[in-house]
Amino acid sequence: MQKLLVLAVCAVGAVMGSSALAQEAFVGRWAATPAICSMRGGDSPANSALVASDTSLWWYNGYCRIGKMYKAKAVYVQAHCGEKGDVSVTLDAQGNRMRVTWGKAKPEDLKRCN
């Protein structure tokens, strides 16, 4: 009986642990072309990789901390970008592709870096 109880507790822990480790679909490194994936810096979406974590975004425009986040089909973020102020960002990740709208700029189509 005790062995069965231990197995049940382990199974519940495994299920709960795996859901706690789930990442948002937008988390990762993204770029317009594979050649950009390994580059650092850049001054535009065309020559800069977007690095996204669950708490921050780093792109050509600099570092931004994620403030408010709303999830629907896409993820809508209010990014706090230091001296540059707050920026509305839309992250629409679908598999290995993501459409990013940064502020009022035109949407950019990015691919996940390996």
C-alpha positions as CSV (number, residue, x, y, z in Angstrom):
1,M,0.0,0.0,0.0
2,Q,2.8,2.4,0.9
3,K,4.5,1.6,-2.4
4,L,1.3,2.5,-4.3
5,L,1.0,5.8,-2.4
6,V,4.6,6.7,-3.3
7,L,4.0,6.0,-7.0
8,A,0.8,8.1,-6.9
9,V,2.6,11.0,-5.3
10,C,5.4,10.8,-7.9
11,A,3.0,10.7,-10.8
12,V,1.1,13.8,-9.5
13,G,4.5,15.6,-9.0
14,A,5.6,14.7,-12.5
15,V,2.4,16.1,-14.0
16,M,2.5,19.3,-12.0
17,G,6.2,19.7,-12.6
18,S,5.9,19.4,-16.3
19,S,3.2,22.1,-16.5
20,A,5.2,24.4,-14.3
21,L,8.1,24.1,-16.8
22,A,6.0,24.9,-19.9
23,Q,7.3,28.0,-21.8
24,E,5.4,30.6,-23.6
25,A,5.5,29.9,-27.4
26,F,7.3,33.3,-28.0
27,V,10.2,32.5,-25.7
28,G,13.5,32.0,-27.6
29,R,15.7,33.6,-30.2
30,W,14.1,34.8,-33.5
31,A,15.4,36.4,-36.6
32,A,14.3,37.4,-40.2
33,T,16.9,35.0,-41.7
34,P,19.1,32.2,-40.3
35,A,22.3,34.2,-40.9
36,I,21.1,36.8,-38.4
37,C,20.5,34.2,-35.6
38,S,24.2,34.2,-34.5
39,M,24.7,38.0,-34.8
40,R,24.7,40.4,-31.9
41,G,23.4,43.9,-32.1
42,G,21.9,45.4,-35.2
43,D,19.9,48.5,-35.8
44,S,16.7,47.2,-37.5
45,P,14.5,44.1,-37.5
46,A,16.2,43.0,-40.7
47,N,19.7,42.7,-39.1
48,S,18.9,42.0,-35.4
49,A,17.8,38.9,-33.6
50,L,14.9,39.2,-31.1
51,V,15.7,37.4,-27.8
52,A,12.5,36.8,-25.8
53,S,12.2,35.4,-22.3
54,D,9.1,35.2,-20.2
55,T,10.1,38.5,-18.5
56,S,12.0,40.5,-21.2
57,L,12.5,41.3,-24.9
58,W,15.8,42.3,-26.4
59,W,15.8,43.5,-30.0
60,Y,17.3,46.2,-32.2
61,N,15.5,48.8,-30.1
62,G,17.2,47.7,-26.9
63,Y,16.2,45.9,-23.8
64,C,12.6,46.0,-22.5
65,R,11.0,44.5,-19.5
66,I,7.7,42.8,-20.0
67,G,5.0,44.6,-17.9
68,K,1.4,43.7,-18.6
69,M,0.7,40.7,-20.8
70,Y,-2.6,39.6,-22.3
71,K,-2.9,36.3,-24.1
72,A,-5.4,35.5,-26.9
73,K,-4.5,34.0,-30.3
74,A,-1.3,36.1,-30.0
75,V,0.4,37.6,-26.9
76,Y,0.0,41.3,-26.3
77,V,2.7,42.9,-24.2
78,Q,3.2,46.3,-22.6
79,A,7.0,46.5,-22.7
80,H,8.8,48.9,-20.4
81,C,11.9,50.1,-22.4
82,G,13.7,52.4,-20.0
83,E,14.3,55.9,-21.3
84,K,12.4,55.0,-24.5
85,G,9.2,54.5,-22.6
86,D,6.5,51.9,-22.9
87,V,5.9,50.1,-26.2
88,S,2.9,47.9,-27.2
89,V,4.2,44.7,-28.7
90,T,2.3,41.8,-30.3
91,L,4.0,38.4,-30.4
92,D,2.1,35.9,-32.6
93,A,4.1,32.7,-32.5
94,Q,2.9,29.8,-34.7
95,G,5.3,26.9,-34.5
96,N,8.7,28.1,-35.8
97,R,7.5,31.4,-37.1
98,M,6.4,34.5,-35.3
99,R,4.9,37.8,-36.5
100,V,6.0,40.7,-34.3
101,T,4.4,44.1,-34.2
102,W,6.6,46.6,-32.3
103,G,4.8,49.8,-31.5
104,K,3.3,51.3,-34.6
105,A,5.8,49.7,-37.0
106,K,4.8,47.3,-39.7
107,P,4.6,43.6,-38.6
108,E,7.8,41.6,-39.0
109,D,7.9,37.9,-39.8
110,L,10.6,36.1,-37.9
111,K,11.8,32.5,-37.8
112,R,12.9,30.6,-34.7
113,C,16.7,30.2,-34.4
114,N,18.1,26.7,-33.7
